Amino acid sequence: MPTAQARPRTRYWHHNLLLIVGLLCIWCLVTFVPAYFALELSRYFIFGWPFSFWMAAFGAPLFFLLIVGVYAWHMARYDQRARRTPEADH
């Protein structure tokens, strides 16, 4: 039987896992969708280079950093809320 303190912890980790799964789905989209459409994207040029090159060289890594930043920002806010009300439901 879960204790009163274990339930908020379970909700905290459930929230954390849902966030991770959502961000991993976005990561998969950013990784595999441009790769799947690379031939079609290579028809468009930016400064003499194909758009697929720009996506691989700059777009995807910047988006990956954005995903990490969103996770860190969101979890920092959620951690602060969890620390303020340790016995309340999160």
C-alpha positions as CSV (number, residue, x, y, z in Angstrom):
1,M,0.0,0.0,0.0
2,P,1.5,3.3,-1.0
3,T,2.2,5.8,1.7
4,A,0.9,9.4,1.6
5,Q,4.4,10.6,0.7
6,A,4.9,8.0,-2.1
7,R,1.9,9.2,-4.1
8,P,3.3,12.7,-4.9
9,R,6.6,11.1,-5.8
10,T,4.9,8.7,-8.1
11,R,3.0,11.6,-9.7
12,Y,6.3,13.6,-10.0
13,W,8.0,10.7,-11.9
14,H,4.9,10.0,-14.0
15,H,5.0,13.7,-15.1
16,N,8.7,13.5,-15.7
17,L,8.3,10.4,-17.9
18,L,5.5,11.9,-19.9
19,L,7.6,14.9,-20.6
20,I,10.6,12.8,-21.6
21,V,8.4,10.6,-23.9
22,G,6.9,13.7,-25.5
23,L,10.3,15.3,-26.1
24,L,11.6,12.0,-27.5
25,C,8.8,11.9,-30.0
26,I,9.7,15.4,-31.1
27,W,13.4,14.3,-31.3
28,C,12.4,11.4,-33.5
29,L,10.4,13.7,-35.8
30,V,13.3,16.1,-36.1
31,T,15.8,13.3,-36.8
32,F,13.9,11.1,-39.2
33,V,11.5,13.3,-41.1
34,P,14.1,15.5,-42.7
35,A,16.2,12.4,-43.5
36,Y,13.3,10.8,-45.2
37,F,12.6,13.9,-47.3
38,A,16.3,14.7,-47.9
39,L,16.1,14.3,-51.7
40,E,13.0,16.5,-52.0
41,L,14.6,19.1,-49.7
42,S,17.9,19.1,-51.6
43,R,16.1,20.9,-54.5
44,Y,16.0,24.1,-52.4
45,F,19.2,26.0,-52.0
46,I,20.3,28.5,-49.4
47,F,23.5,30.4,-50.1
48,G,24.5,27.8,-52.6
49,W,24.0,24.8,-50.4
50,P,21.0,22.4,-50.4
51,F,18.4,22.9,-47.7
52,S,19.0,19.3,-46.5
53,F,22.6,20.3,-45.7
54,W,21.4,23.2,-43.6
55,M,18.9,21.0,-41.8
56,A,21.6,18.5,-41.0
57,A,24.4,20.9,-40.2
58,F,22.4,23.6,-38.2
59,G,18.7,22.9,-37.9
60,A,18.7,19.6,-36.2
61,P,21.5,20.3,-33.7
62,L,19.9,23.6,-32.7
63,F,16.6,21.9,-32.3
64,F,18.2,19.3,-30.1
65,L,19.6,22.0,-27.9
66,L,16.2,23.6,-27.8
67,I,14.7,20.2,-26.6
68,V,17.2,20.0,-23.8
69,G,16.5,23.6,-22.8
70,V,12.8,23.0,-22.7
71,Y,13.3,20.0,-20.5
72,A,15.6,21.8,-18.1
73,W,13.3,24.9,-17.9
74,H,10.2,22.8,-17.4
75,M,11.7,20.5,-14.8
76,A,13.2,23.4,-12.9
77,R,9.8,25.0,-12.6
78,Y,8.2,21.7,-11.7
79,D,10.9,21.0,-9.1
80,Q,10.3,24.4,-7.4
81,R,6.6,23.7,-7.2
82,A,7.3,20.2,-5.8
83,R,9.6,21.7,-3.1
84,R,7.1,24.3,-2.1
85,T,4.3,21.8,-1.4
86,P,6.0,18.5,-0.7
87,E,2.8,16.9,0.8
88,A,0.3,18.3,-1.7
89,D,-0.6,16.7,-5.0
90,H,1.5,18.0,-7.9
